[in-house]
Amino acid sequence: MTRAYDEPDARPNPVPATEHDALAGIEPGAETICCHLADDRHRLGGSAATPIFQASTFVYPDLEAFEQRKQPGTPYFEYTRVGNPTTSVLQAKLAKLEQAEWSYVLSSGMAAICAALNACLHTGAHIVVVERCYYPAARYLRNYLPRFGVDSTFVAGTNADDFIAALRPETRVVYLESPTSGAFEVVDLQPIIAAAKERDITVIFDNSWASPLFFNPLAIGCDLVVHSATKFIGGHSDVVAGVVAGRSEQLERRVFREVELVGGTIDPFAAWLLLRGVRTLSVRMERHQSNALAVARTLETHSKVRRVRHPGLPSHPEHERARDLFHGSSSLFGFELVDQSQAAARRFIDALQLFHIGVSWGGYESLALGGTFFSAPSDPALIIRLHVGLETEADLIRDVEQALDKV
Ligand SMILES: *Cc1c(COP(=O)(O)O)cnc(C)c1O
């Protein structure tokens, strides 16, 4: 008898083979995937909402059934750290949305990022990473992984040649995020991905900003896509979670090992909240996009604003690159006041009434944050970051205008 957890022999936690009957014979669009893919309602008592399987373990009628549980191609559940039916429905939807073959949902975006990275690393490996990526991810690369003999080189992603020049024979991973957190630079992805492919380097892309609806990194050659599902996928500021998705079976085995051995599995209730978020992802993304563009345009034409860093605006230096890559623009962007003093930024942020002050983003509520937080030595601009939520457009514009009046 093979030992249970050594090296999984079959796909350990397969995407359910049966999809909702309504999908038989059609290639569903993203909105239909969100609503119906993998829900399998008729096998679950007809419940319109996929149930929460709030169970740590799964029991079998006899030993023979237990021993036979791993039939290739059929989902089996034995222990929730390893797999759970509620989570599995969510994973099927997210895999399909990302044009992936598989996905795993973990207990945070950082758990997903660390699982993706660790799956590809060994002592002596080197990583090239886009400068100004999500700050805790940068800290993991800069401060934590060197303990295990893994070093990283940080390079701005706006110039592909500089980035490619940093690749070494021992580079195992290229870690990308676009637009970058805080600075909102759009990375020159295609040449970087092509260079990595030539050298057999795994490319990981953090797609939290665009969501699976506005960009699919696997479709342009990335190997693994990660998300902070805390942001748009959850969408309601009530759950912390992350996703890793990919196509290669070899990478699936390695990522799965990180999930089930390191144990960053998501709780079934949190998975169910994400499932609930996914149902409305497309309508929320449309509203986030239109509200954010409206606020960004208001800022752009205001005399107290010197620059708006929104990839959806033609004034963004990499706007054309963003337009070619993304199917839409997101709710998160930055801007700079003409008055670059800390005092002016503080006055603006404190004068906001509808926008709350806080970290995170991607929820229904508008948020603002600023300070040297988003600056870099090479680009010391004082950037104020806004996440534009689902409130009434006119209210958001009025709030930003009245706060600018107080600067
Ligand atoms: C928030 C965030 C993360 C981390 O996600 P958590 O769910 O907070 O662990 C990763 N990447 C980006 C771009 C983020 O904004």
The ligand as an ORCA input file, in Angstrom:
! r2SCAN-3c Opt
* xyz 0 1
  C      -3.139     42.189     -1.018
  C      -2.218     41.724     -2.060
  C      -1.544     40.500     -1.928
  C      -1.588     39.657     -0.672
  O      -2.833     39.128     -0.410
  P      -3.340     38.738      1.051
  O      -4.639     38.099      0.782
  O      -3.406     40.006      1.839
  O      -2.331     37.804      1.654
  C      -0.765     40.073     -2.988
  N      -0.627     40.815     -4.112
  C      -1.236     42.001     -4.260
  C      -1.059     42.759     -5.532
  C      -2.051     42.505     -3.241
  O      -2.623     43.705     -3.380
*
